Amino acid sequence: MQLARSLITVALAAAVAASAFAQDRPTLYKRLGGYDALAAVTDDFLGRLAPDPKLGRFFVGHSTDSIKRIRGGIVDFLCVATKGPCSYSGRDMKTAHTGLKITDEDWDISVKALTATLDKFSVPLAEKNEVLAAVAMLKNDIVER
C-alpha cells in the first residue's frame, strides 16, 4: 500500500511539473511562426497535392475562388489546432471529407507531402512531430474504408 501511494505521489508530481512546463512553453502556433508561416505551409502543401497524379482528382472542377476558400479553411483550421488566435467556422473533418472516397494510399501520399513541406520550411523535429501527431488523429475522420 505504501509503494502504491509513493507511485501515485510521484505520478502526480510529474503531472504537475509537465503541466507547469506546458504552460510556460509557447503554443505550437507561435513555435511554428504564426499565421503567415501556417499560410506559407498551406500554400506549399496544396501546391504538392494538386498536381499529384493520385490526389489531383480532389482539385478538379474547383474555381479559383473555391480553391481560395479551401486554402483559407485549412489555414484557419491549422491556426485553431495549433492554439492560435483564429476561429474555424468550417465543417468538421468527417463531414468535409465524406464521399470523397479518400483511401489509405491517398492519406499516405498526403502525409508524405506534408512532411516534405515541413522539411522545406525547416520545421524543428519536435514541432514537426507535434503537427504530424495532430494530423494522424484526423485519419479516421478523413479516410473512408
N, C-alpha and C positions, 0 to 999 in steps of 0.2 A: 504494500500500500504506500509506503514511504517513497519507493522508487517511482511509482506512478505519479505521485504528487510532484516529485522532483522533475520528472519528464514534462509534466504539464506546465510547471513553472518556467522551465527552460523554453518550451514551445511558445508560451505567452510572451516571454521576454523577447524572443526572436521576432515574433509577430509585431510587437510594439516597435522594435528597432527598425524592422523593414518598413512599417507604416511611416515612421518618422523620416526615414531616408526618402521614401517616395514623395512625401510632402515637400521636402527640401529640393527635390530634383525638378528641373523644368519639365513641362509637358513634352510629349513626343512632338507635338505641333511646333513648339519652339525649338526643340533639338533638331528638327528637320529643316528649319529655316523659315517657317511661317507660310502665309498664304501664297506668296509668289513662288516659293520653292515647290509647294504642292501643285500649283498650276503648271509649272515647268515639267514636273514629273508626269503629270497627267497628259500634257501635250506629247511628250516623248513616248509614253506608254501607248496612247491611242495611235500615234504615228507608227508604232510597231505592229499593232493589231490589224489596222485597216488593210494594209497590203498583204497580210499573211494569206497564203492560199487556202488555209482551212478556216480562218477566222474572218476573212474579208466578207463572207456572206452576211455577217451581222451588221454590216455598214452599207450594204447595197440598198438603194432606194431612199436614203435619207437626204433631205435637203441640207444645204449649208447651215441654215437656221436650226434644223433639228440636231445636227452634229454639235453645234454650239451649245444647245440646251443639254445634250448628253454630257458634254465636257463640263459644263457648269455644275451639273448634278454630281458628277464624280468628284470635282474639286470640293464642293460643299460637303459631300459625304465623307471624304478623307479628312477635311478640316474638323468635323464633328468627331469622327472616330479617333483622331489624334489629340483630342481635348482642346481644340482651337475655339475661337470665339464666334464661330459661324453657326448657322442653323441650316438644317436639311429638311426640305419640305417634300422631297420626292417619295416615291413608293418604296416599301420595304423590299429587300433584295429578292425574296421569294416571288412576290407579285411582279416585280420588274423583269424577272428572267423566265417566268413560267411560259411555256410554249415555244421557247427559242430552241429547245432540244440541244442544249449545251451538254457535251459529253465529257467524260473524264479526260479524253485526249485534248479537247478544246481547253479544258481547265489547265492541264499541264503546260500547254503551249503558252497560255496567258500568264501563268506564274513564271515561266522562263523569261517571257518578255518583260514582266515587271522586275524580275531580278536583274536583267540586263540594264533596264532603266535606272534602277537604284545604283548599280555599279557605275554606270556612266556618270552619275552625279556624285560619285564617291561618298555615298551614304555610309557612315561608320557601321561596323558589323552589328553592334548592339541594337542600333536603331533599325537597321535592315531586318534583323531577326524579329523585332517587335512588329514591324509592318507586315512581314510575311506570316507571322503567327496570327495577327488580326485578320488578314485576308483568308487564311486557312479556315478560320471559324465560319466563314461565309459559304464554304464549298457546298454544304448540304442544302443551302437555300438557292444556289445558283445552278448546280449540275442536276440534270434530270436523268433519272436512272430508268 
